[in-house]
Amino acid sequence: MRKTRFGILGLLATVVLSAAVAAEGPGSWSKGAAMPSERGEVAAAELDGKIYIVGGFGGERDLEIYDPAADKWSRGAKFPREIHHTAAVGLNGKLYVIGGYVLDWVPTNAVFEYDPVKDSWSEGSPLDVPRGALVAAALDGKIHAVGGVGGGRKNTSAHEVYDPAAKKWSKAAPLPTPRDHHAAAALEGRLYVIGGRTDGDYAKNLAANEAYDPATDRWESRAALPTARSGIAAAGIDDRVLVVGGEAPSRTFNQVEGYDPKSNTWRTYALMPTARHGLGGAAVNGKMYVIAGGPKPGGSSSSVNEIFTP
């Protein structure tokens, strides 16, 4: 009788555990080598198979470079100035760092270019609108810088497009829902701008999901992010945009939600092991690398490097 009872209890425990795992959704997480420095409010970008982490709330200037193939870190030339809440994009062999906050939360319009071959920085063409907590992504050989916080600590709907060949920025259709601490990813010829907050207030998180078509210079509202959050990261993998992390006044998020543009639907994936915000995310060879970020709401940091395989 006792053996039967323990057998039933063991079976029930297995069923409950299996149900809990299934509830998390598909995909798996693994750990990569920790970043040499602990940071929050960073920018991340993939360039030629490596991931670059720049900036940080603590004024860090070291350029951290991660090689996923070797699971090793190295450092490049120091960034020219202290910066946080900036945006980064890898394109045509160069790393572009765009906008952000300098000094006492002052938005900047500065743009810097990093050449990995020369291991050196140079100042590029500035944005027209200074802003921090913006997003940027490469689409069709150009860089789109969207939203953020501008003057008076208010959101801007600014959408500027950089042409590396002409080395000039131009204006594009403004973001319909002005916001900051949002995320962006390019997928199948469209730019998706997701989540965020209003005027820097993470008690006012948003679930907005808006898609930009460069052929028509128009935005379209799409299915809302299931979990409204800000301080998030996103990456396009296969046919979906994955959105991870975030914060609210009461908590940080470990939710992983994926958007399918074809069906205009969202899917829940396995939870991120370490909930955090202000993190960096980049995709390499079908995996998303989620690096740094704060495990507590507000000014916190980490060196965590977690890898998601959908």
C-alpha positions in Angstrom: 0.0 0.0 0.0 2.8 2.4 0.9 4.7 1.7 -2.3 1.5 2.3 -4.3 0.9 5.5 -2.5 4.5 6.8 -3.1 4.2 5.6 -6.7 1.0 7.6 -7.2 2.6 10.7 -5.5 5.7 10.4 -7.7 3.5 10.1 -10.8 1.5 13.2 -9.8 4.7 15.1 -9.1 6.0 14.2 -12.6 2.7 15.3 -14.2 2.7 18.6 -12.3 6.4 19.3 -13.2 5.7 18.4 -16.9 2.7 20.7 -16.9 4.8 23.6 -15.4 7.5 23.1 -18.0 4.9 22.9 -20.8 3.3 26.1 -19.5 6.5 28.0 -20.0 6.3 27.3 -23.7 8.8 26.0 -26.3 12.5 26.8 -26.7 15.5 26.4 -24.3 18.0 28.5 -22.5 21.7 28.0 -21.8 24.4 30.1 -20.2 27.3 31.8 -22.1 30.4 33.3 -20.6 29.6 36.2 -18.4 30.4 39.7 -19.6 33.6 41.0 -17.9 31.7 44.0 -16.5 28.3 44.4 -14.9 26.0 46.8 -16.6 22.5 48.0 -17.1 20.9 50.3 -19.8 23.2 49.0 -22.5 23.0 48.8 -26.3 23.8 45.6 -28.2 24.4 44.9 -31.9 25.6 42.0 -34.0 28.3 42.6 -36.5 30.0 39.9 -38.6 29.1 37.2 -36.2 30.1 39.0 -33.0 28.1 40.9 -30.5 29.1 44.4 -29.3 27.9 45.9 -26.0 28.3 49.6 -25.5 27.4 52.1 -22.8 25.9 51.6 -19.4 24.2 53.4 -16.6 27.4 53.5 -14.6 29.3 55.5 -17.3 31.2 52.5 -18.6 33.2 53.2 -21.7 34.8 49.8 -22.4 33.6 48.2 -25.6 32.7 44.6 -24.7 32.9 42.2 -27.7 31.5 38.7 -27.5 32.4 35.9 -29.9 29.6 33.3 -29.7 31.6 30.7 -31.6 34.4 30.7 -29.0 32.2 31.8 -26.1 34.8 34.4 -25.2 35.0 38.1 -24.6 37.5 40.7 -25.7 37.6 44.5 -25.5 37.9 47.1 -28.2 38.9 50.8 -28.1 37.0 52.7 -25.4 33.9 54.6 -26.4 34.6 58.4 -26.7 32.4 59.5 -23.9 30.1 58.2 -21.1 26.8 57.2 -22.5 23.7 55.3 -21.4 20.3 54.5 -23.0 21.8 54.6 -26.4 21.2 52.5 -29.6 23.6 50.4 -31.6 23.5 48.9 -35.1 26.0 46.8 -37.0 26.0 47.5 -40.8 28.5 47.1 -43.6 31.4 46.2 -41.4 30.9 49.2 -39.0 29.3 49.6 -35.6 27.0 52.7 -35.3 26.2 54.1 -31.8 23.3 56.5 -32.0 21.9 59.1 -29.6 21.5 58.3 -25.9 21.9 60.3 -22.7 25.1 62.1 -21.6 25.9 64.0 -18.4 22.8 64.5 -16.2 20.2 62.7 -18.5 20.8 65.1 -21.4 19.7 63.7 -24.7 22.4 63.8 -27.4 22.2 63.7 -31.2 25.8 62.4 -31.6 26.5 59.4 -33.7 29.8 57.4 -33.5 31.2 54.8 -35.9 33.5 52.0 -34.8 35.8 50.3 -37.3 36.7 46.8 -35.9 39.6 46.5 -38.3 41.3 49.7 -37.2 39.9 49.3 -33.6 39.0 53.0 -33.6 36.1 55.4 -33.3 35.1 58.4 -35.4 32.3 60.9 -35.1 29.5 60.4 -37.7 26.7 62.6 -39.0 24.5 63.6 -36.1 20.8 63.1 -35.7 18.5 66.0 -36.3 16.6 65.3 -33.1 18.6 64.7 -29.9 17.1 61.8 -27.9 17.8 59.1 -25.3 16.2 55.7 -24.8 15.6 55.4 -28.5 15.7 52.3 -30.8 17.6 51.7 -34.0 17.7 48.9 -36.5 19.1 48.2 -40.0 16.6 47.7 -42.9 17.5 47.4 -46.6 21.0 48.8 -46.1 19.9 51.8 -44.1 19.6 52.6 -40.4 16.3 53.7 -38.8 16.4 55.6 -35.5 13.0 55.8 -34.0 11.3 57.4 -31.0 12.9 58.1 -27.6 12.9 61.0 -25.1 13.7 64.4 -26.5 13.5 67.9 -25.0 11.6 68.5 -21.8 11.8 64.8 -20.9 8.9 64.2 -23.3 8.6 61.5 -26.0 9.4 62.3 -29.6 7.9 60.6 -32.6 11.0 61.3 -34.6 11.9 58.7 -37.2 15.2 59.4 -39.0 16.9 57.2 -41.7 20.6 57.1 -42.3 22.1 56.3 -45.7 25.7 55.1 -45.1 26.6 55.7 -48.8 25.5 59.4 -48.6 26.4 59.7 -44.9 23.2 61.6 -44.4 20.1 61.4 -42.3 16.6 62.0 -43.7 13.2 62.2 -42.2 10.6 59.4 -42.5 7.0 59.0 -41.4 6.9 59.7 -37.6 6.2 56.9 -35.1 2.4 56.8 -34.5 2.9 56.0 -30.7 5.7 58.1 -29.3 7.6 56.2 -26.6 10.9 55.3 -25.1 12.6 52.2 -23.6 10.9 50.2 -26.5 12.5 47.6 -28.8 12.8 47.3 -32.6 13.7 44.6 -35.0 13.7 44.3 -38.8 12.1 41.2 -40.4 11.1 40.4 -44.0 11.3 44.0 -45.2 9.5 45.6 -42.3 10.5 47.4 -39.2 8.7 46.4 -36.0 8.7 48.8 -33.0 7.3 47.2 -29.9 6.4 48.0 -26.3 8.0 50.9 -24.3 6.8 53.5 -21.9 5.4 57.1 -21.9 7.8 59.9 -21.1 10.2 57.8 -19.2 7.7 56.5 -16.7 7.7 52.8 -16.3 4.4 52.9 -14.5 3.1 53.8 -17.9 4.2 50.7 -19.9 2.8 50.2 -23.4 1.9 47.1 -25.5 2.0 48.9 -28.8 3.3 47.0 -31.8 3.7 49.1 -35.0 5.1 48.0 -38.3 6.9 50.3 -40.8 6.9 49.7 -44.6 9.8 51.6 -46.2 8.3 51.1 -49.7 5.2 53.2 -48.8 6.7 55.2 -45.9 3.7 54.2 -43.7 3.1 52.7 -40.3 0.5 50.1 -39.5 -0.8 49.0 -36.1 -0.4 45.3 -35.4 -1.4 42.8 -32.7 -0.4 44.2 -29.3 2.4 42.8 -27.2 0.7 40.4 -24.7 2.7 41.7 -21.7 3.0 45.5 -21.6 6.5 46.3 -20.6 9.5 48.6 -21.2 13.3 48.3 -20.9 13.1 45.4 -23.3 15.2 43.8 -26.0 14.1 42.3 -29.3 15.6 40.3 -32.2 14.3 38.8 -35.4 14.9 35.0 -35.7 13.6 32.9 -38.5 10.0 34.3 -39.1 9.4 35.9 -35.7 10.4 38.9 -33.6 11.3 37.8 -30.1 10.8 40.2 -27.2 12.5 39.6 -23.8 12.8 41.2 -20.4 11.5 44.5 -19.2 10.5 46.3 -16.0 7.6 47.8 -14.1 7.7 49.6 -10.7 7.0 46.3 -8.9 9.1 43.8 -10.8 11.4 42.9 -13.7 10.1 40.5 -16.4 11.4 37.2 -17.6 8.7 36.8 -20.3 9.7 35.8 -23.8 7.0 36.5 -26.4 7.4 36.0 -30.2 5.5 37.8 -32.9 4.6 36.2 -36.2 3.9 38.9 -38.8 2.3 36.5 -41.3 -0.5 35.5 -38.9 -0.4 38.7 -36.8 -0.2 36.6 -33.6 1.9 36.2 -30.6 3.3 33.1 -28.9 4.8 32.5 -25.5 8.2 30.9 -25.1 10.2 29.4 -22.3 10.9 32.0 -19.6 14.2 33.7 -19.4 16.2 32.3 -16.4 17.2 35.8 -15.1 14.5 38.5 -15.2 16.0 41.9 -16.1 15.6 45.2 -17.9 17.9 47.6 -19.7 19.5 44.5 -21.3 21.0 43.9 -24.7 19.8 41.4 -27.2 21.2 40.2 -30.6 20.7 37.2 -32.8 23.5 35.0 -34.3 22.9 31.8 -36.2 19.4 31.3 -35.1 20.0 32.0 -31.4 19.3 35.1 -29.3 21.9 36.3 -26.9 20.6 38.3 -24.0 23.3 40.1 -22.2 23.6 42.4 -19.1 20.7 44.3 -17.7 19.3 45.0 -14.2 17.6 42.3 -12.2 15.8 44.8 -10.1 13.6 47.8 -11.2 15.6 51.0 -11.5 19.3 51.3 -11.4 20.7 47.8 -11.2 23.1 45.8 -13.3 24.5 42.4 -14.1 27.0 40.5 -16.3 24.6 37.7 -17.2 24.8 36.2 -20.7 21.9 33.9 -21.5 21.3 32.2 -24.8 17.9 31.3 -26.2 17.3 28.7 -28.8 13.7 28.8 -30.2 
